[in-house]
Amino acid sequence: MKASLSTRGQISRSLTKPKWIRFIPVYLLMLPGLAYFFINNYMPLPGITVAFRSFNARLGIFGSPWVGFDNFQFLFATQDAWIITRNTLLYNAAFIVINTTLAIFLAVILNELRGKMKNFFQSSILLPNMISAVIIGYIVFGFLSVDSGFFNTALFPFLGIDPISWYSEPGRWPFILVIVNAWRGVGVGTIIYLATLVGIDRSYYESAMIDGANRWKQFIYITLPLLKPTIIMLTLLAIGRIFFADFGLFFQVPMNSGALFSTTNVIDTYVFRGLIQLGNISMSAAAGLYQSVVGFILVLTANLVIRKIDRESALI
C-alpha cells in the first residue's frame, strides 16, 4: 500500500513539473537532427547574396561588388536558355508521370507476393538507386558503345540491323534517359507506395470480392483512392524539384558528348560547364537561387490547386 502511494506521489510530482523539463530527453534526442538541419540548411543562407554580386574570393561574399540582377540576365540571355529550360521541364515532367505510374504498378504487384520472393524483388528494384551515376554511365556505355557495345556487336547483327552511333545522334536520347531514370529511380517510390498498401485493411477487398468486384475494379475503387494522399504528397515534392535535374544522369550517362547537348543539356549541366569554363561562381549561385524560387512557387501553386479541389489531400 505504501509502495503504491509512493508511486502515485512520484507520478503526480512529475506531472506538475514544467513541460520543458519533462521533455528534456526528447529535446536531447532531437538535438543532433536540429544541429544538422541548422548547419546544412540555415548557415549557408548568407551565400544567397553571391547571386547578386560579382564574386571575388579575395574580397569574400560581402566584400564583392554588388551587380544586382546582371548574373540572372547573363544566365538567360544566351541562345541556350530556352533549350536548357525546355529540357529540364519536359524531362522532369516525363519522370514524374512515368515513374509514378510504374511505382504504383510495381507496388500493387509486390503487395500480392508473399515470402522470400517479395523480399528479393524489393531489394532488386531498390538496388539501382544505390549505384553511383558514374557506374550507371559505364553500364549504359557497355550497351551503347559504337565499337564494343552489346547492341551494336551482338544484338543488332543477330537481328540484321545496322549499327547505330548512339553518342552522336541526339534524337534517341530522350527515350534512353527516361528509361535509365525509371530503372534507377522507380524503386524508392515503389517501396513508399508498398508501405501504404500494406496498411490498407484487407476487409475492404474481401467485401469487394463478395460484391463481385474483379481485380481491376478493386484497384480503381479501393487501392487508388487510398493511395491518393501518398501520390499527391510525392508529386508535390517532385514538382518542387522540377527545375532541378539529376546531374549524374544528364552528365555521366551521355558521357558529356557535345553532339547530344540539344537533348541532354539541362540547367544543372549548363551551369556546371559554365562554371568550369568561365569560373563564374556568381552565375552558378544565380541559377541555384532561380531554381529554388521557381520550385517553391510551383509547390505552393500546385498545393493551392489541390486545396481547392480536395482540402484534405493538400500538403499544407
Salt bridges, closest charged atoms under 4 A:
GLU112 OE1 - ARG215 NH1 3.69
GLU169 OE1 - ARG172 NE 2.66
ASP246 OD2 - ARG184 NH1 3.22
ASP310 OD2 - LYS228 NZ 2.87
